[in-house]
Amino acid sequence: MSRSAEVAHNRIDSHEKLCRIMQKQTHDKITDLQSQVTRIERILIGIAGGVIIGLCTLVFSLLNSSI
């Protein structure tokens, strides 16, 4: 193998290693974002449920007080 072919092969190997590292980091970041989005969704669903229950309670108490 000539010197330039060896250098090219080493550069390709280094590039592939770098790509694998960056791909793993990207995957880890996406996984972290997914868990954060899931957490925020649960919080928002809980808040929406509380607001709906509170409004229903308000409507029923207004209906009972007007009867």
Buried (B, 14 or more C-beta within 10 A) or exposed (E): EEEEEEEEEEEEEEEEEEEEEEEEEEEEEEEEEEEEEEEEEEEEEEEEEEEEEEEEEEEEEEEEEEE
